[in-house]
Amino acid sequence: MHRPEEIIAEEQQRDREREIRRVYHLSQRAYWVTVLLGLLIPIGAYLYTRRWRAMLIFLAFAGLMGVIFMPENESEEWEPSPVLMVLGGLGATADNVQAIRWARRKIEEESHGT
């Protein structure tokens, strides 16, 4: 029978291996694809990098901006702001490229550390 300490150690090891796999897969993403998707379809960059939590934060922020910049007159039709759309695309691109860069550094540190 396993002792609780052994079970906890096994769970921690599995979590560590899962995290390393996630970081490794992120490090294998291409910058150019991320930039292209981020500028054309910002959500596409998050789907490509498989960063679900970051995508949800991006969507929440975009929704908040949509609410903040709603027209005051209800009779006016709402139109998306081109400036905010470009800024959103640039932000999504920068966020995903930075995540790939971080993952590559992390994998490099892991390979040199072991």
C-alpha positions as CSV (number, residue, x, y, z in Angstrom):
1,M,0.0,0.0,0.0
2,H,1.2,3.5,-0.8
3,R,1.9,5.9,1.9
4,P,0.3,9.4,1.6
5,E,3.8,11.0,1.1
6,E,4.4,8.7,-1.9
7,I,1.0,9.5,-3.4
8,I,1.6,13.2,-3.0
9,A,5.1,12.9,-4.5
10,E,3.7,11.0,-7.5
11,E,0.9,13.6,-8.1
12,Q,3.5,16.4,-7.9
13,Q,5.7,14.6,-10.4
14,R,2.7,14.1,-12.8
15,D,1.8,17.8,-12.5
16,R,5.4,18.8,-13.2
17,E,5.6,16.6,-16.3
18,R,2.2,17.9,-17.5
19,E,3.5,21.5,-17.1
20,I,6.8,20.7,-18.9
21,R,4.8,19.2,-21.8
22,R,2.5,22.3,-22.0
23,V,5.5,24.6,-22.0
24,Y,7.3,22.4,-24.6
25,H,4.4,22.5,-27.0
26,L,4.0,26.2,-26.6
27,S,7.8,26.6,-27.4
28,Q,7.3,24.7,-30.6
29,R,4.9,27.3,-32.1
30,A,6.1,29.5,-34.9
31,Y,6.4,33.2,-34.4
32,W,5.3,34.1,-37.9
33,V,2.1,32.1,-37.6
34,T,1.3,33.7,-34.3
35,V,2.0,37.2,-35.7
36,L,-0.1,36.6,-38.8
37,L,-3.1,35.2,-36.8
38,G,-2.8,37.8,-34.1
39,L,-3.0,40.6,-36.7
40,L,-5.8,39.1,-38.8
41,I,-7.8,37.3,-36.1
42,P,-6.6,37.9,-32.6
43,I,-8.5,35.0,-31.2
44,G,-6.8,32.8,-33.7
45,A,-3.4,33.5,-32.1
46,Y,-4.7,32.3,-28.8
47,L,-6.2,29.2,-30.4
48,Y,-2.9,28.5,-32.1
49,T,-0.9,28.8,-28.9
50,R,-3.6,26.9,-26.9
51,R,-3.6,29.5,-24.2
52,W,-7.2,29.2,-23.0
53,R,-7.0,31.3,-19.9
54,A,-5.2,34.1,-21.7
55,M,-7.8,34.0,-24.4
56,L,-10.6,34.3,-21.9
57,I,-8.9,37.3,-20.3
58,F,-8.5,38.9,-23.7
59,L,-12.2,38.3,-24.5
60,A,-13.3,39.7,-21.2
61,F,-11.1,42.8,-21.8
62,A,-12.5,43.2,-25.3
63,G,-16.0,42.9,-24.0
64,L,-15.3,45.5,-21.3
65,M,-14.0,47.9,-24.0
66,G,-17.1,47.3,-26.0
67,V,-19.3,48.2,-23.1
68,I,-17.2,51.3,-22.1
69,F,-17.2,52.7,-25.7
70,M,-20.9,52.0,-26.4
71,P,-22.6,55.0,-28.0
72,E,-24.4,57.2,-25.5
73,N,-27.4,57.6,-27.8
74,E,-29.4,54.4,-28.0
75,S,-30.6,55.5,-31.5
76,E,-27.1,55.4,-32.8
77,E,-25.9,52.1,-34.3
78,W,-22.9,50.6,-32.6
79,E,-19.8,50.2,-34.8
80,P,-16.6,48.7,-33.7
81,S,-13.7,51.1,-33.4
82,P,-11.0,50.4,-36.0
83,V,-8.4,51.9,-33.6
84,L,-9.4,49.5,-30.8
85,M,-9.5,46.6,-33.2
86,V,-5.9,47.3,-34.3
87,L,-4.8,47.8,-30.7
88,G,-6.5,44.5,-29.7
89,G,-4.7,42.7,-32.6
90,L,-1.4,44.1,-31.6
91,G,-1.9,43.3,-28.0
92,A,-2.9,39.7,-28.7
93,T,0.1,39.3,-31.0
94,A,2.5,40.7,-28.5
95,D,1.0,38.6,-25.7
96,N,1.3,35.4,-27.7
97,V,4.8,36.1,-29.1
98,Q,6.0,36.9,-25.5
99,A,4.5,33.6,-24.3
100,I,6.3,31.6,-27.0
101,R,9.6,33.5,-26.1
102,W,9.1,32.7,-22.4
103,A,8.4,29.0,-23.2
104,R,11.5,28.7,-25.3
105,R,13.6,30.3,-22.6
106,K,12.1,27.9,-20.0
107,I,12.7,24.8,-22.1
108,E,16.3,26.0,-22.7
109,E,16.8,26.4,-18.9
110,E,15.3,23.0,-18.3
111,S,17.6,21.4,-20.8
112,H,20.7,23.1,-19.4
113,G,19.7,22.5,-15.8
114,T,19.4,18.7,-16.1
